[in-house]
């Protein structure tokens, strides 16, 4: 059984908060710069009479590749 102290949980919450702040800042910046993320060719939008369904397939792939490359480079740099 692993015992996790309150200070460890506090540190985890601080790190998660910092990650959320950086993500929020990046999304705000991306919105102001009019990046085409979410409007790429291959993103599917269905507009019905009273509904809109959005499938950001290509945007999801692009974000996944960018995150994978960043994490790969961080792992190589850490060695």
C-alpha positions as CSV (number, residue, x, y, z in Angstrom):
1,X,0.0,0.0,0.0
2,X,1.4,3.4,-1.0
3,X,0.9,6.3,1.4
4,X,0.5,9.6,-0.3
5,X,0.8,12.6,2.0
6,X,-1.2,15.8,1.9
7,X,1.8,17.8,0.8
8,X,2.2,15.5,-2.3
9,X,-1.4,16.1,-3.2
10,X,-0.9,19.8,-2.8
11,X,2.1,19.8,-5.1
12,X,0.1,17.8,-7.7
13,X,-2.7,20.4,-7.5
14,X,-0.3,23.2,-8.0
15,X,1.3,21.6,-11.1
16,X,-2.2,20.8,-12.5
17,X,-3.2,24.4,-12.0
18,X,-0.1,25.7,-13.7
19,X,-0.7,23.3,-16.7
20,X,-4.4,24.6,-16.9
21,X,-3.2,28.2,-16.8
22,X,-0.7,27.6,-19.6
23,X,-3.4,25.8,-21.7
24,X,-5.9,28.6,-21.1
25,X,-3.3,31.2,-22.1
26,X,-2.4,29.3,-25.3
27,X,-6.1,28.9,-26.2
28,X,-6.7,32.6,-25.7
29,X,-3.7,33.5,-27.7
30,X,-4.7,31.1,-30.5
31,X,-8.2,32.7,-30.6
32,X,-6.8,36.2,-31.0
33,X,-4.3,35.2,-33.7
34,X,-7.1,33.6,-35.9
35,X,-5.3,30.3,-36.3
36,X,-7.2,27.9,-38.5
37,X,-7.3,25.2,-35.9
38,X,-10.9,23.9,-35.9
39,X,-11.4,25.1,-39.4
40,X,-9.0,22.9,-41.3
41,X,-10.0,21.0,-44.4
42,X,-11.2,17.6,-43.2
43,X,-13.0,18.9,-40.1
44,X,-16.6,17.9,-40.5
45,X,-19.5,20.3,-39.7
46,X,-23.1,19.2,-40.1
47,X,-25.6,22.0,-39.8
48,X,-29.2,20.7,-39.5
49,X,-32.4,22.7,-39.1
50,X,-32.0,23.1,-35.3
51,X,-28.6,21.4,-34.6
52,X,-25.0,21.7,-35.4
53,X,-22.7,18.7,-35.1
54,X,-18.9,19.3,-35.3
55,X,-16.2,16.7,-35.7
56,X,-12.8,18.3,-35.6
57,X,-11.0,15.2,-37.0
58,X,-8.0,16.9,-38.7
59,X,-7.6,19.5,-36.0
60,X,-7.4,16.6,-33.4
61,X,-4.7,14.8,-35.4
62,X,-2.7,18.0,-35.7
63,X,-2.9,18.7,-32.0
64,X,-2.0,15.1,-31.2
65,X,1.1,15.2,-33.5
66,X,2.3,18.5,-32.0
67,X,1.8,17.2,-28.4
68,X,3.6,13.9,-29.3
69,X,6.6,15.7,-30.8
70,X,6.9,18.0,-27.8
71,X,6.7,15.1,-25.3
72,X,9.3,13.2,-27.4
73,X,11.7,16.1,-27.5
74,X,11.2,16.6,-23.7
75,X,12.0,12.9,-23.2
76,X,15.1,13.1,-25.3
77,X,16.3,16.3,-23.6
78,X,15.8,14.8,-20.1
79,X,18.3,12.0,-20.8
